[in-house]
């Protein structure tokens, strides 16, 4: 028990001594920092006034307001920031007077927004560094949904002579994307990456369907009239795009924010992934019975999927195009590459 009392007494004495010595240092330091803060207040208000005047001038150039309105607005914001400076300086001067008037007890009047050093038993609290304006989050994420027309580019054949129906062949994509600002102090260039499920569908023309013959997959005519013939490839891919475009910048004393809402943008890049499923769906009537065949096979489709893609749009909606550099079928006598065109939404 005696040992505990001795330790407690030592700690109390050390704390008292530390607080006493820190008090004198803190009072002088805090007063000096308050004087420096006056200069920062003036500069911050002047910068804010400058930005507001620039916005007024921009409205005047765009003929959104008249010269008289612009002059009136400038006078109003100038008066506002002059009063801000007057009031904020008065607050700081009152703090200085309060500290000078209450020597020895000034530590009680420190506010949280005042930065100072206080050391006790080797531990440091606070910081001497000026606060830096935090920039917007460098990485954000969003849901991606895309859909539209799908077809195949065949060597020596135009889309007008395609083996697949233009309106009946479609694609769908859903995924999650992350967007990272490439440079710290500007948002003009972003890198967009994520993971997506894609489904590419092809509808053959002329009552045909796909037949797997060894390592070859070909289109052949079906034995009866087909009500529906659809071929689908499901993939899991990782798309990566470099996205360009302007951003709206909102800057305050506390933060800098970038927004691409209702802004023009272009994305250029590509994707790579794997084929996770290939299937064919046939509907027909035979011997008076309606038959639905759902056949899930390899069909000699490529296991690895990779290609180029891009989008151009405004706000959340874009025109989207992608082209598979990997062929649809491996070892095919005539190479076919999937191509898609549609709309993309980045929610």
PyMOL commands that set and color helices and strands:
alter all, ss='L'
color gray80, all
select helices_A, chain A and resi 2-61+67-101+106-109+159-161
alter helices_A, ss='H'
color red, helices_A
select strands_A, chain A and resi 118-120+123-125+134-135+139-154+170-183+186-202+208-213+216-221+226-244+248-251+255-259+264-286+289-296+304-314+317-324+336-346
alter strands_A, ss='S'
color yellow, strands_A
deselect
rebuild
show_as cartoon
